[in-house]
Amino acid sequence: VYLRQPKLPKLIREETGEAYRYRWETPNNLPFPMPFDIESDGKTIRMDMTKGKIDIHIHTPKFTVDPKGWVLKAEQ
């Protein structure tokens, strides 16, 4: 995605009741399996996005997505 067009992908977050759904929105719906990290309670977990989306069941309301800013993405 980064090499084929100038527009950055967006990481979209949707609340689904018990979980948060994250998905990549890309121009022309290009596949984008980029993983990202979540930090919660001092622990960092890598979220695998092989299909471009993931449902995350986190029981704490306080967590940070991509805490170190490693993923180049458009702001939502």
C-alpha positions in Angstrom: 0.0 0.0 0.0 2.8 2.4 0.9 4.6 1.9 -2.4 1.6 1.8 -4.8 -0.2 5.0 -4.0 0.3 8.2 -1.9 -2.7 8.0 0.3 -2.1 6.4 3.7 -4.2 3.6 5.1 -6.6 4.4 8.0 -7.0 2.2 11.0 -10.7 2.2 11.7 -12.1 1.3 15.2 -15.7 0.2 15.7 -17.2 -0.8 19.0 -19.3 -4.0 18.8 -20.6 -4.2 22.4 -18.2 -6.6 24.0 -15.3 -6.0 21.6 -13.5 -3.4 19.5 -13.2 -4.2 15.8 -10.2 -2.8 14.1 -9.8 -2.8 10.3 -7.6 -1.2 7.7 -9.3 1.1 5.2 -7.1 1.4 2.1 -7.5 3.1 -1.3 -9.0 0.7 -3.9 -9.4 -1.9 -1.0 -5.8 -3.0 -1.4 -4.9 -5.8 1.0 -3.0 -4.5 4.0 -2.1 -7.0 6.7 0.0 -4.7 8.8 0.0 -5.7 12.5 -0.1 -3.1 15.3 0.6 -3.0 19.0 -1.7 -2.4 21.9 -0.5 -1.3 25.3 -2.6 -2.0 28.4 -1.6 -2.3 32.1 2.1 -1.9 31.2 2.0 -4.8 28.8 2.4 -4.6 25.0 0.6 -7.1 22.7 1.1 -7.4 19.0 -2.2 -7.6 17.1 -2.0 -9.8 14.0 -4.0 -8.4 11.1 -3.4 -11.1 8.4 -6.9 -10.5 7.1 -6.9 -6.7 7.5 -9.2 -6.8 10.5 -9.4 -8.1 14.0 -11.9 -8.2 16.9 -10.2 -7.4 20.3 -11.8 -8.4 23.6 -10.2 -6.2 26.2 -11.7 -5.9 29.7 -10.0 -2.7 30.6 -11.3 0.6 29.1 -7.8 2.1 29.1 -5.5 1.0 26.4 -3.3 2.6 23.8 -3.1 1.6 20.1 0.3 1.8 18.4 1.8 3.4 21.6 5.2 4.0 19.9 3.8 5.4 16.7 5.5 2.8 14.5 2.7 2.4 12.0 2.5 5.1 9.3 -1.3 5.7 9.1 -3.8 8.4 8.5 -5.6 9.8 11.5 -9.2 8.7 11.9 
